[in-house]
Each structure stands twice: as C-alpha cells, then as structure tokens.
Amino acid sequence: MGDVAQGGVTTAEAARGDGSVSCADGRALVFREYGAPDGAPVLYFHGWPGSRLDFAANDAIAASAGVRVIAVDRPGMRGSDFQRSRRVLDWPADVASLADALGLDRFAVLGFSFGGPYARACGYVPGGASHARDPCLDRRPAR
C-alpha cells in the first residue's frame, strides 16, 4: 500500500490518500482522509454497504468547513480485514488504534446510516450512564 510513516500508519503515495493502521490483534483498518488537512478531526463511519470512499462527494464541503474527515472501512468492508464474531462494541478498540496511530487526542465521530450504531458505540460506557447503554449495540451483525 505504500511506505510506513510514524505511528505505524501506512500511507499511499499521496499524503492524503489511503492509509492503513494495525489493530492490536494484527488486523488492518484502511482509511482515507478528506477535507482540511489541519482541520478539526472527525472520524466518519460509512453505511451498509459502503466504504471509506462514500465521503468523497463531500470533500470540498469538509474543506470549506475546516474539518479533517478520516473515513475508515469497518472490519470486513472494502479494504479492512474481516474480524470473526465481531460485535458493534468491538469497534471502539479499533477506533482507539486508529486515533493512536494518527496521533489524535480528541476527535468527533460521525456515523451515516448503519454507521450510526458504530458512532454511538464510541460513547458507550458499560455500566455507565443510562443514556449511553443501548442493548442494540450488543447485537452481532448477520454474516
């Protein structure tokens, strides 16, 4: 896919092209950046079916808003490796791997369609606030 940059991020030839990060279990997550390179980071989670490429039509809007959008393929979608027996609640650990590799201390999440539960899972606190506890997040996607 390209050269390895700092933080274990593999990048394509273009600085803002596709990249990938390794999760703790060795799986690869593939992402693409859109918008303003120095903007406020937003992690975008695509719908079903879909991929990191779904955000391309919004690149200019994100740039004009000063937002750096990092669109990531969920496990088993397009370029990211499949994760056997995964749950929506497994996603936050993958997001943490991505954020760590990209050096993101703070970021927003945005989920479109089926990406919504994945965005919500990033705010889930087991046994925490009742508004964050959603039993549908525990369901396994059909495979």
C-alpha positions in Angstrom: 0.0 0.0 0.0 2.9 2.4 0.5 5.6 3.5 2.9 5.3 3.2 6.7 5.1 6.6 8.4 5.4 7.3 12.1 2.9 5.7 14.5 2.6 2.6 12.3 0.4 4.2 9.7 0.9 3.0 6.2 0.3 5.7 3.7 -0.3 5.7 -0.1 1.9 7.8 -2.4 -0.3 10.9 -1.9 0.0 12.3 1.6 -3.8 12.4 2.0 -4.6 9.2 0.1 -5.5 5.8 1.5 -3.7 4.6 4.6 -3.9 1.7 7.0 -3.3 1.0 10.6 -2.8 -2.2 12.5 -5.2 -3.1 15.3 -4.0 -4.8 18.5 -4.9 -8.3 17.0 -3.0 -7.6 13.8 -5.9 -6.8 11.5 -5.6 -3.8 9.2 -8.0 -0.9 9.1 -8.0 1.1 5.9 -8.9 4.8 5.8 -8.9 7.8 3.6 -8.6 11.5 4.6 -10.8 14.3 3.2 -11.3 18.0 3.9 -8.8 20.3 5.6 -5.6 18.5 6.5 -5.1 20.7 9.6 -8.8 20.9 10.5 -10.6 19.5 13.5 -10.6 15.7 13.1 -13.8 13.8 12.5 -13.9 10.0 12.1 -16.5 9.0 9.6 -18.2 5.6 9.7 -20.0 4.6 6.5 -23.4 3.0 6.0 -24.2 -0.5 4.8 -22.9 -1.5 2.3 -20.3 1.2 1.9 -16.7 2.1 2.4 -14.3 5.0 3.1 -14.9 6.2 -0.4 -18.5 7.2 0.3 -17.4 10.5 1.7 -15.6 11.7 -1.5 -18.6 13.8 -2.7 -18.3 15.8 0.5 -14.6 16.5 0.4 -15.0 20.2 -0.7 -17.7 20.8 2.0 -15.5 19.4 4.7 -12.5 21.5 3.5 -14.6 24.7 3.4 -15.8 23.9 7.0 -12.2 23.5 8.2 -12.8 19.8 9.1 -10.4 16.9 8.6 -12.5 13.8 7.9 -10.9 10.4 8.3 -13.2 7.9 6.7 -12.5 4.3 7.8 -13.6 1.0 6.4 -15.2 -1.1 9.1 -13.9 -4.7 9.5 -14.7 -6.9 6.5 -15.7 -3.9 4.4 -13.7 -3.0 1.3 -10.1 -2.8 2.4 -10.2 -3.5 6.1 -9.6 -7.0 7.4 -12.5 -9.2 8.5 -13.0 -9.8 12.2 -14.6 -13.1 13.1 -17.5 -12.9 15.6 -17.3 -9.2 15.9 -19.8 -7.0 17.7 -20.5 -3.4 17.3 -19.0 -2.9 20.8 -15.7 -4.2 19.4 -15.4 -1.1 17.2 -14.2 1.4 19.9 -11.0 -0.6 20.3 -10.4 -0.3 16.6 -11.1 3.4 16.7 -8.6 3.8 19.5 -6.0 2.0 17.4 -6.7 4.4 14.5 -6.7 7.5 16.7 -3.4 6.5 18.5 -1.7 5.8 15.1 -2.8 9.2 13.8 -1.8 11.0 17.0 -5.4 12.2 17.7 -6.0 13.1 21.3 -9.5 14.4 20.6 -11.9 13.8 17.7 -15.6 13.7 16.8 -17.3 10.7 15.3 -19.9 10.8 12.5 -21.9 7.7 11.5 -24.1 7.6 8.4 -27.0 5.1 8.3 -25.6 1.7 9.6 -22.5 3.6 10.7 -24.7 5.3 13.3 -24.6 2.5 15.9 -20.8 2.4 15.4 -20.5 6.1 16.2 -22.7 5.5 19.2 -20.6 2.6 20.4 -17.7 5.0 20.7 -19.6 6.8 23.5 -20.8 3.6 25.2 -19.7 3.1 28.8 -20.5 -0.4 30.2 -22.5 0.1 33.4 -22.2 3.8 32.9 -24.8 6.5 32.1 -28.1 5.0 31.2 -28.4 7.2 28.0 -25.2 5.5 26.7 -26.5 2.0 27.4 -28.2 0.7 24.3 -28.9 -3.1 24.0 -28.9 -3.0 20.2 -25.1 -2.2 20.3 -24.5 -5.7 21.7 -26.1 -7.5 18.7 -23.8 -9.2 16.2 -24.2 -8.3 12.6 -25.6 -11.1 10.4 -22.8 -12.9 8.4 
